[in-house]
Amino acid sequence: MNQDELLGLRNLGKTSAQWLHATGIHDLEQLRQLGPVGAYSAVRARGFHASKALMFSIAGALQNVHWNDLDPLYKEQLLQQLQEQSPP
């Protein structure tokens, strides 16, 4: 991969990669360990105003598919996981 491994992943652009770097995520393995919900939550916790599209983009990057092509059931599962970890 290129110098910035995250930029080499599908769906992730410069801003997404910068946000992830700011949370301490610098490579694919770290992204895999946190998963889409964990990585998205970490970005939001740092104060970045990322939409849920980032979570889907990360999920697509981990599966090497465009985020619009993710299974709708999987997207629902991600949203459910996010809701379960968020305080009321």
N, C-alpha and C positions, 0 to 999 in steps of 0.2 A: 504494500500500500504506500501511498504518498506520505509525506512528512506528517501531515495531520490525518491520522487514521479515520477519525470521525467524518471528515470531509469526503472520504472515499466511499462512505456508505450511502446507499440509496435513500432518498428523501431528506437527508440532512444537508442544510446549506451553511453558509458562513455564520449567520446569527445563531442558529441552533447549536452549532459546534461551540461557539463562544460561550453560550449559556451553559452548556454541559461542562466545558472546561472550568468555568467559574464555580461549579459545584464539586469539582474534583474528579470528574469523569473525563478520562483522556484517551481511552481506547475501547475497542469492541468488547474485550473481556469484562471491563468494569461496567460497561453498559448492559451486558448480558446478566451480570451478577445482580444489578439493581432491578432490571426489567423495565418495561415501559412505564408502569405506574410509579415505581420508585424513582426513576430518573426524572419523570415529569414533575413529581412532587418535590424533588430536590431543587429543580429549577424554580418552581413557584415559591418555595421556601426562601430562596435567595432574593426574592422580590421582583423577579422578572415577570412581566405580564404575558406569559405564554398561554395560548389557547389550547384546548384539548386536542387540536390538530397536531400539536407537537407530540403528544402521547401516542397518537396513531402513527405519526411519522417514525417515531422510535420503534414502535412495534413492527412497522413495515421494514425498517432498516434491519432489524434483527432477523426477519424472514426473507430479506432480499426481494421484496415485492413493493409495488407502489402502494402507499397507504390507502388509497381509494379501493384497492383490490383485496383488502383484508376481509375476511369472513365477517358478515354483520353480527353473527353470534359472538365472535371473538371480541369485536368492538364493544358489545354490550357487557361482556365479562370484564373487560378493562374498566368500563365506566362503573360497574358494580364494585370492583375492587377499590377504585378511587373513592367512591362514596363511603365504603366501609372503613377506610382509613382516615377519612376527613372527620374532624370534630363536628358535632351538630350545630 
